[in-house]
Amino acid sequence: MCGISGIFDLQGQRDIDVLLLARMNHSLRHRGPDEGGLHREPGLGLAHRRLSVIDLASGQQPLFNADRSIAIVFNGEIYNYRSLMAELRQFGHPFRTSSDTEVIVHAWEQWGEHCVRHLRGMFAFALWDRRRHVLFLARDRLGVKPLYYGEAQDGTLLFGSELKALLAHPAMPRVLDPLAVEEYFAYGYVPEPRSIFQHARKLPPGHTLSIRAGQPLPAPQSYWDVPFTPNPPASEAQAADELLARLREAVRIRMVAEVPLGAFLSGGVDSSAVVALMAGASSTPVNTCSISFGDPAYNEARYADLVARRYGTAHHARQVEQDDFELIDLLANMYDEPFADSSAMPTYRVCQLARQRVTVALSGDGGDESLAGYRRYRLHTREEKVRKAMAPLLPAGLRQSLFGTLGRLYPKADWAPRFLRAKTTFEGLARDTTDAYFHGVSLLGDAMRARLFSPELRRSLQGYRAVEVLRRHALASPAQDPLSQVQYLDLKTYLPGDILTKVDRASMAHALEVRSPLLDHELVAWMSGLPPQFKLRRGEGKYLLKKALRPLLPDSVLYRQKMGFSVPLADWLRGPLRQRLQQRLLGPILAQCGLFDMDYVRLLLEQHASGRRDYSAPLWSLLMFEAFLRQVLPVDGRQSPVPSPAMAME
């Protein structure tokens, strides 16, 4: 696993400043502490930081073809590189190394831009072809590995594994994108392709970008999407057997490494399944790591211990204390953009623990999205049945008016389970399908964001709402049934924007490579074609996976209530974090940036501290935004980082 960055002259072949290139590369040293490499030629600079995992002796980068007309910097792992190497040798391509990086170079020579269709793995890479005069950027299908790019004020294109590589260049503008601010406070992260800055973008998962000097920067091109094409008919037992066989293969190909390897073990279904299959494929005990919490409501340690004992793993656990707050400012530096998923803190700790013993760790990420593990899927499909049943009786306008009024009048009950929150149900029924799902996943609803934002920010938005992110994906969705539709939305937004971003930054902060078998694109494509009732049945998510795993894991692990990898945020913000929260949110950074209504911020603080309302989500989002501003923007009250409304729509 590595960090890549580079500079490309969009106007011609000017010399690349080696000191700037080295500075960009150094900003990513945590991603690859083993080695660093630079390459410059007229109009181009490539930089690479290496974490050695495969082909330790000869996998240095940038890597070139035989006549040095092609150069590549690559972050990731190609799991089918050996079979591709054999295939490319038959086409006459000679190999000088045993690395998966060289496979990409020869795949480009053989197939050009279609080379990505042959790669099975997680990757982000930049490839320069001097003969074709093209810089080719590519990102893996699910977005496991990140890639940012943006145009600097000096006419160069900058790219990097993390936004900090672009920000290391003084010509990279740091003007906030108001649309990204709106999206952040709705989702808790900035979804692809936007970044928090106007002049920087994320290359979307499953996309490539071909750039030529002297030509306008083109739009990224899609090369893959989750198909949701129904699989051939199969019985439940046949489908369960095939799911287990496909998952076993996905685990097996991710166990290839020349360094110590292990797994995260939370005690949940997905990580337990990965550990069980690793144990079956390994002749030595699997290294496993887990984090526990002092609060029993958030502690899954006993389930992790149960699985570890069953499979005789070399298990290592650490308890995160209730006052583990030292990471708050560190998170801003790790993520570069505001990021409001508080589980980033325990994720950082479990990666820190794992790195003490292994260099590569397998995780269970991706199972919830592909196999309907989230509770919100159950709630959404129930609401969809009601909406469908009401359609002949209540026209959409009347339904919106009736249930919208009930939602406004009914008292809010943050303390109650969601299925008892009639206000939430009424508000959901008043909306169309996409808007209802957006309402369910939003950290701050439309009304709260409107009250929180300053008049200046609201003018900059010009009526834009973050639901447009989901609407754009819904229009492109190949899924037909209500469950598959929202799974598709999560696979395009929440998975890459939150889950994979969280794991990538937390693991790379410790130079730890994380591999996710449940995100194997061939497995994801097959799982998308399963009938909805094989994923969610009678309120039970991951129905088929749990059935397939019953010979391998006890029912107490498979059928217990889902806990998630979360922290007791509401209590933290009323207790040990209360003073820090007030100092930060009422301090000069937020007050002077011009983005927020500070009277409303005070109201949120007061009502949460009193216990009358649970405003932990908006308060944590504000705290993380303040930490971001403190980290990357020199806000001093004299100049707002918010652009004018005209600039906002450029």
C-alpha positions in Angstrom: 0.0 0.0 0.0 1.3 3.4 -1.0 0.8 7.1 -1.5 1.0 8.7 -5.0 1.1 12.3 -6.1 2.2 14.3 -9.1 2.2 17.5 -11.2 1.2 17.7 -14.9 1.5 20.8 -17.0 -1.8 21.4 -18.7 -0.3 24.1 -20.9 2.9 22.6 -22.2 6.2 21.2 -21.1 7.4 23.6 -18.4 10.0 22.3 -15.9 8.5 20.8 -12.7 9.8 22.2 -9.4 11.5 19.2 -7.8 11.2 20.8 -4.3 7.4 21.1 -4.7 7.2 17.6 -6.0 9.2 16.3 -3.0 7.0 18.3 -0.6 3.9 16.7 -2.0 5.5 13.3 -1.7 6.6 14.0 1.8 3.1 14.9 2.9 2.2 11.2 2.2 5.1 9.6 3.9 2.8 7.9 6.5 1.2 5.9 3.6 4.6 4.5 2.6 7.4 4.8 5.1 9.6 2.1 3.4 10.8 4.0 0.3 10.2 7.1 -1.8 10.7 7.8 -5.4 10.5 10.8 -7.8 10.5 11.1 -11.6 10.6 14.3 -13.6 10.6 15.1 -17.3 9.4 18.2 -19.2 5.8 18.9 -18.1 5.5 16.0 -15.7 6.4 15.0 -12.2 5.5 11.7 -10.5 6.0 10.9 -6.9 5.6 7.7 -4.8 5.8 6.5 -1.2 6.0 2.8 -0.7 4.8 0.4 1.9 6.4 -2.9 0.9 4.0 -5.8 0.8 4.6 -7.8 -2.4 7.9 -8.1 -4.3 9.9 -6.5 -1.6 13.2 -6.5 -3.5 12.2 -5.0 -6.9 8.8 -3.2 -6.6 10.2 0.3 -6.4 8.2 3.2 -8.1 7.9 5.1 -10.3 8.1 2.0 -12.5 8.8 2.1 -16.2 8.4 -0.1 -19.3 11.4 -1.4 -21.2 12.1 1.8 -23.2 10.9 4.1 -20.4 8.2 5.6 -22.5 5.6 4.6 -19.9 5.8 5.4 -16.2 3.4 4.6 -13.4 2.8 5.4 -9.7 0.4 3.0 -8.1 -1.4 2.6 -4.8 -3.2 -0.7 -4.1 -3.1 -4.4 -4.8 -4.0 -6.4 -7.9 -5.1 -9.8 -6.7 -5.1 -11.5 -10.1 -1.7 -10.1 -11.1 -0.1 -13.6 -11.5 -2.7 -14.8 -14.0 -2.5 -11.5 -15.8 1.2 -11.8 -15.9 1.0 -15.2 -17.5 -1.6 -13.9 -20.1 0.5 -10.9 -21.0 3.6 -13.0 -21.4 1.7 -15.0 -24.0 1.2 -11.7 -25.9 5.0 -11.2 -25.8 5.4 -8.8 -22.9 8.7 -9.4 -20.9 8.7 -8.8 -17.1 11.6 -7.6 -15.1 10.0 -7.8 -11.7 7.4 -9.9 -9.9 5.3 -6.9 -8.9 1.6 -6.2 -9.7 2.7 -2.7 -10.6 4.5 -3.9 -13.7 1.4 -5.9 -14.7 -0.5 -2.6 -15.0 2.1 -1.1 -17.3 2.0 -4.1 -19.7 -1.8 -4.2 -19.5 -1.8 -0.6 -20.6 0.5 -1.5 -23.5 -1.8 -4.3 -24.5 -5.3 -2.9 -23.9 -4.9 0.9 -23.4 -7.6 2.5 -21.4 -9.5 -0.8 -21.2 -6.7 -2.2 -19.0 -8.7 -1.4 -15.9 -11.4 -3.8 -16.9 -8.8 -6.7 -16.5 -7.7 -5.7 -13.0 -9.2 -7.4 -9.9 -8.3 -5.5 -6.8 -8.1 -2.2 -5.1 -6.2 0.5 -6.8 -5.6 4.2 -7.7 -2.8 4.9 -10.2 -1.4 7.5 -12.5 0.2 6.3 -15.7 2.1 8.5 -18.2 2.4 7.5 -21.8 4.9 9.7 -23.5 4.2 8.3 -27.0 0.5 9.0 -26.7 1.0 12.2 -24.7 -1.6 11.2 -22.1 -1.7 11.1 -18.4 -4.2 8.3 -17.3 -5.7 8.4 -13.8 -7.8 5.4 -12.6 -9.6 4.3 -9.4 -10.9 0.9 -8.4 -14.5 -0.1 -8.9 -15.8 0.4 -5.3 -13.5 3.2 -4.3 -11.4 1.4 -1.8 -8.4 3.5 -2.7 -8.7 7.3 -3.0 -7.5 9.7 -5.6 -7.8 13.5 -5.6 -7.0 15.9 -8.5 -7.4 19.6 -9.1 -6.2 22.5 -11.2 -3.7 24.9 -9.6 -3.5 28.6 -10.3 -0.2 28.1 -12.3 -1.9 26.0 -15.0 -0.8 22.6 -13.7 -2.9 19.7 -12.7 -2.1 18.2 -9.3 -3.1 14.8 -8.0 -2.6 12.7 -4.9 -3.8 9.9 -2.7 -4.9 12.4 -0.1 -6.0 16.1 -0.4 -3.0 17.1 1.7 -0.7 16.3 -1.3 -2.5 18.9 -3.4 -2.5 21.4 -0.5 1.2 21.1 -0.2 1.5 23.0 -3.4 1.2 26.8 -2.9 -0.7 27.4 -6.1 -3.6 25.2 -5.0 -6.5 27.5 -4.1 -8.2 26.9 -0.7 -11.6 28.4 -1.4 -14.4 26.4 0.1 -17.1 24.9 -2.1 -20.4 26.0 -0.4 -22.2 23.0 -2.1 -19.7 20.7 -0.3 -20.4 22.4 3.0 -24.2 21.7 2.5 -23.4 18.1 1.6 -21.1 17.7 4.6 -23.7 18.8 7.1 -26.2 16.5 5.5 -24.1 13.4 5.2 -21.2 13.8 7.7 -18.7 13.6 4.8 -18.3 15.2 1.4 -19.5 12.6 -1.3 -17.7 12.0 -4.5 -16.9 13.7 -6.8 -16.8 16.9 -4.8 -14.2 17.8 -2.3 -14.5 20.5 0.4 -12.5 22.9 -1.9 -13.9 24.3 -5.2 -10.8 23.5 -7.2 -10.2 19.9 -6.1 -12.2 16.8 -7.0 -12.2 13.1 -6.1 -12.1 10.7 -9.0 -15.2 8.7 -8.5 -15.0 4.9 -8.0 -15.0 2.9 -11.2 -13.9 5.9 -13.3 -10.8 6.9 -15.3 -9.5 10.3 -16.5 -7.4 10.8 -19.6 -5.6 14.1 -19.7 -3.7 15.7 -22.5 -1.7 19.0 -22.4 -3.2 21.8 -24.3 -6.7 20.3 -24.1 -9.6 21.1 -21.7 -9.8 18.8 -18.6 -12.3 16.2 -19.6 -15.0 14.6 -17.5 -14.1 11.3 -15.8 -15.3 8.2 -17.7 -17.1 5.3 -16.0 -15.8 1.8 -16.7 -17.9 -0.2 -14.2 -21.0 -0.1 -12.2 -22.8 -2.4 -9.7 -25.0 -4.3 -12.2 -28.0 -5.5 -10.1 -28.7 -8.0 -12.9 -30.6 -11.0 -11.5 -28.6 -14.1 -11.1 -29.7 -17.4 -12.7 -32.5 -19.0 -10.7 -31.2 -21.0 -7.7 -32.6 -22.5 -4.6 -31.9 -20.9 -1.2 -29.5 -23.7 -0.4 -27.7 -23.5 -3.7 -27.3 -19.7 -3.4 -26.0 -20.1 0.2 -23.4 -22.6 -1.0 -22.3 -20.3 -3.9 -22.1 -17.3 -1.6 -19.8 -19.1 0.8 -17.6 -20.4 -2.0 -17.3 -17.0 -3.6 -16.5 -15.4 -0.2 -13.9 -18.1 0.5 -12.1 -17.4 -2.8 -12.2 -13.6 -2.1 -10.6 -14.2 1.3 -8.0 -16.6 -0.1 -6.7 -14.3 -2.8 -6.3 -11.5 -0.2 -4.0 -13.6 2.0 -1.1 -13.3 -0.4 1.6 -11.2 1.2 5.3 -11.3 2.0 4.7 -9.5 5.4 2.8 -10.4 8.6 -1.0 -10.7 8.0 -4.0 -10.6 10.3 -7.6 -9.5 10.6 -9.9 -7.1 12.4 -12.4 -9.0 14.6 -15.2 -6.9 16.0 -17.5 -9.8 16.8 -19.9 -8.9 14.1 -21.1 -11.2 11.4 -18.8 -9.9 8.6 -15.5 -9.8 10.4 -16.3 -13.1 12.1 -17.0 -14.7 8.7 -13.7 -13.4 7.3 -11.7 -14.7 10.3 -13.4 -18.1 10.1 -12.5 -18.5 6.4 -9.0 -17.2 7.0 -8.5 -19.8 9.7 -9.7 -22.5 7.3 -7.1 -21.4 4.7 -4.2 -20.9 7.1 -1.8 -23.5 8.6 -0.9 -21.1 11.5 -3.1 -19.2 13.9 -4.6 -16.0 12.5 -3.6 -12.8 14.1 -6.8 -10.9 15.2 -7.3 -7.5 16.8 -10.3 -5.9 18.4 -11.2 -2.8 20.4 -13.6 -2.9 23.3 -15.4 -0.1 25.3 -16.0 0.3 29.0 -19.7 1.0 28.3 -21.5 -2.4 27.9 -24.0 -0.8 25.5 -21.1 -0.3 23.0 -19.0 -3.3 23.9 -18.8 -6.3 21.5 -15.7 -7.8 23.1 -17.3 -11.0 24.3 -18.4 -11.9 20.8 -15.0 -11.3 19.4 -13.5 -13.5 22.2 -16.0 -16.2 21.3 -14.9 -16.3 17.7 -11.2 -16.0 18.6 -11.5 -19.0 21.0 -13.4 -21.1 18.4 -10.7 -20.6 15.8 -7.7 -20.5 18.0 -6.6 -17.1 16.8 -3.7 -15.1 18.2 -6.1 -12.5 19.6 -5.1 -9.0 20.8 -7.7 -6.6 22.4 -7.5 -3.2 23.8 -10.2 -1.2 25.7 -10.8 2.4 24.6 -11.4 4.5 27.6 -14.3 6.9 27.8 -12.0 9.9 27.8 -10.1 9.0 24.6 -10.4 12.5 23.1 -6.9 13.3 22.1 -7.6 12.3 18.5 -10.1 15.1 17.8 -7.5 17.4 16.3 -5.5 14.5 14.8 -8.6 13.5 12.8 -8.6 16.9 11.0 -5.1 16.3 9.8 -5.8 12.7 8.8 -8.9 13.4 6.8 -8.0 16.8 5.3 -11.8 17.4 4.8 -14.4 17.7 7.6 -15.4 14.2 8.6 -18.1 13.6 11.2 -18.1 9.8 11.7 -17.1 9.5 15.3 -16.2 5.8 14.9 -13.1 7.1 13.2 -11.6 7.2 16.7 -11.9 3.5 17.6 -11.0 2.7 13.9 -7.8 4.6 14.4 -7.1 2.7 17.6 -7.8 -0.8 16.2 -5.5 0.0 13.2 -2.8 1.2 15.7 -3.2 -2.1 17.6 -3.1 -4.2 14.5 0.1 -2.5 13.1 2.0 -3.6 16.2 1.8 -7.1 14.9 0.9 -7.2 11.2 1.4 -5.1 8.0 -1.7 -6.3 6.3 -5.2 -6.8 7.9 -8.4 -8.2 6.4 -11.7 -6.5 7.3 -15.4 -7.2 7.0 -16.3 -3.9 5.3 -18.9 -4.0 2.6 -21.2 -6.7 3.9 -23.9 -4.3 5.2 -24.3 -2.5 1.9 -24.3 -5.6 -0.3 -26.4 -7.9 1.9 -28.8 -5.4 3.6 -27.3 -5.3 7.1 -28.3 -1.8 8.0 -31.5 -1.4 10.0 -32.5 1.6 7.8 -33.1 -0.8 4.9 -35.8 -2.6 6.9 -37.4 0.7 7.9 -37.2 2.1 4.3 -38.7 -0.9 2.7 -41.6 -0.8 5.2 -42.2 2.8 4.4 -42.1 2.1 0.7 -44.8 -0.5 1.1 -47.0 2.1 2.8 -46.3 4.7 0.1 -47.1 2.2 -2.6 -50.4 1.2 -0.9 -51.4 4.8 -0.5 -50.6 5.8 -4.1 -54.1 4.9 -5.5 -55.8 6.6 -2.5 -53.8 9.7 -1.9 -52.2 11.7 -4.8 -48.6 12.7 -4.1 -49.5 16.3 -3.4 -52.2 15.4 -0.9 -50.0 12.8 0.8 -47.2 15.3 1.2 -49.5 17.9 2.6 -51.2 15.5 5.1 -48.2 13.7 6.4 -46.0 16.8 6.2 -48.5 18.6 8.5 -48.6 15.6 10.9 -44.8 15.5 10.9 -44.5 19.2 11.9 -47.2 18.9 14.6 -46.1 15.7 16.2 -43.6 16.1 19.0 -40.0 15.0 18.4 -38.9 11.9 20.4 -35.1 11.5 20.2 -35.1 9.2 23.1 -37.4 6.6 21.5 -36.5 3.7 19.1 -37.1 4.9 15.6 -40.1 2.6 15.0 -41.9 4.5 17.8 -41.0 7.9 16.5 -44.2 8.8 14.7 -42.8 12.2 13.7 -40.0 10.6 11.8 -42.5 8.2 10.1 -44.9 11.0 9.1 -42.0 13.0 7.7 -40.8 10.0 5.7 -44.2 9.3 4.2 -44.6 12.9 3.1 -41.6 12.5 0.8 -40.9 10.7 -2.4 -38.6 7.6 -2.3 -35.3 9.3 -2.7 -36.1 12.3 -0.5 -37.4 9.9 2.2 -34.2 7.9 2.2 -32.2 11.1 2.3 -34.3 12.3 5.3 -33.5 9.0 7.0 -29.7 9.1 6.5 -29.2 12.9 7.0 -27.2 13.9 10.1 -28.9 17.3 10.0 -32.3 17.6 8.3 -33.2 20.4 5.8 -34.8 22.6 8.4 -31.8 22.3 10.8 -29.3 23.1 8.1 -31.3 26.1 7.1 -31.3 27.4 10.6 -27.6 26.6 11.1 -26.3 28.3 8.0 -25.7 32.0 7.8 -27.6 34.2 5.3 -24.4 34.5 3.3 -23.9 30.7 3.0 -27.6 30.2 2.1 -27.3 32.8 -0.7 -24.2 31.0 -2.0 -26.1 27.7 -2.2 -28.7 29.3 -4.5 -31.3 26.7 -3.5 -29.0 23.7 -3.8 -29.9 20.7 -1.5 -27.7 17.8 -0.7 -30.4 15.4 -1.7 -29.3 16.0 -5.3 -26.4 13.7 -4.7 -28.8 10.8 -4.2 -31.1 11.9 -7.0 -28.2 11.9 -9.4 -27.3 8.3 -8.5 -31.0 7.2 -8.4 -31.4 8.3 -12.0 -28.4 6.1 -13.0 -29.4 3.1 -10.9 -30.0 -0.2 -12.6 -31.8 -1.5 -9.5 -35.6 -2.0 -9.7 -36.9 -3.0 -6.3 -36.9 -0.6 -3.3 -34.3 -2.5 -1.3 -31.8 -2.7 -4.2 -32.4 0.9 -5.0 -31.2 2.2 -1.6 -28.4 -0.4 -1.5 -27.2 1.1 -4.8 -27.3 4.6 -3.3 -25.2 3.5 -0.3 -22.7 1.7 -2.6 -22.2 5.0 -4.5 -22.2 7.4 -1.5 -21.9 6.1 2.1 -19.5 3.2 1.3 -16.8 5.2 -0.5 -17.5 8.5 1.2 -17.7 7.4 4.8 -16.7 3.8 5.4 -13.8 3.4 3.0 -12.5 6.9 3.6 -12.5 6.2 7.4 -10.6 2.9 7.1 -8.2 4.2 4.5 -7.0 7.2 6.5 -7.0 5.4 9.8 -5.0 2.5 8.5 -2.6 4.5 6.4 -1.9 6.8 9.4 -0.2 3.6 10.7 1.2 2.3 7.4 -1.3 -0.6 7.7 -2.8 -2.1 4.5 -6.4 -3.2 4.9 -8.0 -5.6 2.4 -11.8 -6.2 2.2 -12.9 -9.5 0.8 -16.6 -8.5 0.8 -15.6 -5.7 -1.6 -14.3 -8.0 -4.3 -16.0 -6.5 -7.3 -16.9 -9.9 -8.8 -18.5 -10.9 -5.4 -20.3 -7.6 -5.1 -21.7 -7.9 -8.7 -23.0 -11.4 -7.9 -24.5 -10.4 -4.5 -26.3 -7.5 -6.2 -28.1 -10.0 -8.4 -29.5 -12.0 -5.4 -33.3 -11.8 -4.9 -34.1 -9.1 -2.3 -35.7 -11.8 -0.1 -32.3 -13.5 0.2 -30.9 -10.4 1.6 -33.7 -9.1 3.9 -36.4 -11.4 5.1 -38.9 -10.8 7.9 -36.8 -8.0 9.2 -33.6 -10.1 9.2 -30.7 -8.5 7.2 -27.9 -10.6 5.7 -30.4 -13.5 5.6 -28.5 -15.7 3.1 -25.1 -15.0 4.6 -26.2 -16.0 8.1 -27.7 -19.2 6.7 -24.5 -20.0 4.9 -22.3 -19.3 8.0 -24.3 -21.4 10.5 -21.8 -24.4 10.2 -19.0 -21.9 10.9 -20.3 -19.5 13.6 -22.7 -19.8 16.5 -26.2 -18.3 16.4 -25.2 -16.0 19.3 -22.9 -14.2 16.9 -25.0 -14.5 13.8 -28.4 -13.5 15.2 -27.6 -11.0 17.9 -28.7 -7.3 17.7 -26.4 -5.2 15.5 -24.3 -2.8 17.6 -22.1 -1.0 15.2 -18.6 0.4 15.8 -19.7 3.6 17.6 -18.9 5.7 20.7 -21.2 7.1 23.4 -21.2 10.5 21.8 -24.2 12.1 23.5 -22.8 11.4 26.9 -19.3 12.6 25.9 -20.7 16.0 24.8 -22.7 16.4 28.0 -19.8 15.3 30.2 -16.1 15.2 29.7 -16.2 17.0 26.3 -18.7 19.7 27.3 -16.2 22.4 28.2 -14.0 21.8 25.1 -17.1 21.7 22.9 -18.3 25.1 24.1 -14.8 26.6 23.8 -14.4 25.4 20.2 -17.9 26.1 18.9 -18.2 29.5 20.5 -14.6 30.5 19.8 -13.3 32.7 17.1 -12.9 30.1 14.3 -16.6 29.4 13.7 -17.7 33.0 14.6 -15.4 34.6 12.1 -15.7 32.2 9.2 -19.1 33.6 8.3 -20.8 30.3 7.6 -23.0 29.8 10.6 -25.8 31.5 12.7 -24.0 31.6 16.0 -27.2 32.2 18.0 -28.5 28.8 16.7 -25.1 27.2 17.6 -25.6 28.4 21.2 -29.1 27.1 21.3 -27.9 23.6 20.2 -25.3 23.6 22.9 -27.7 24.7 25.6 -30.5 22.2 24.7 -28.1 19.3 24.4 -26.3 20.1 27.7 -29.6 20.3 29.5 -30.6 16.9 28.3 -33.8 18.2 26.7 -32.6 17.2 23.2 -30.0 14.9 21.7 -28.0 17.2 19.4 -24.9 15.1 19.5 -24.8 14.7 15.6 -24.9 18.4 14.7 -22.6 19.3 17.6 -20.0 16.7 16.6 -20.3 17.8 13.0 -19.6 21.4 14.0 -16.7 20.3 16.2 -15.1 18.4 13.3 -15.7 21.3 11.0 -14.1 23.7 13.4 -11.1 21.3 13.7 -10.9 21.2 9.9 -10.9 25.0 9.6 -8.3 25.3 12.4 -6.1 22.8 10.5 -6.2 23.9 6.9 -7.6 27.4 6.5 -6.0 30.5 7.9 -9.3 32.0 9.0 -8.6 35.3 10.8 -11.9 37.1 10.5 -10.8 39.4 7.7 -11.7 37.2 4.8 -14.5 34.6 4.6 -13.7 31.3 3.0 -17.1 31.3 1.4 -17.1 32.4 -2.2 -19.6 34.7 -3.7 -22.9 33.2 -5.2 -21.4 33.7 -8.7 -18.3 31.8 -7.8 -20.3 29.1 -6.2 -21.8 28.1 -9.5 -18.6 28.2 -11.6 
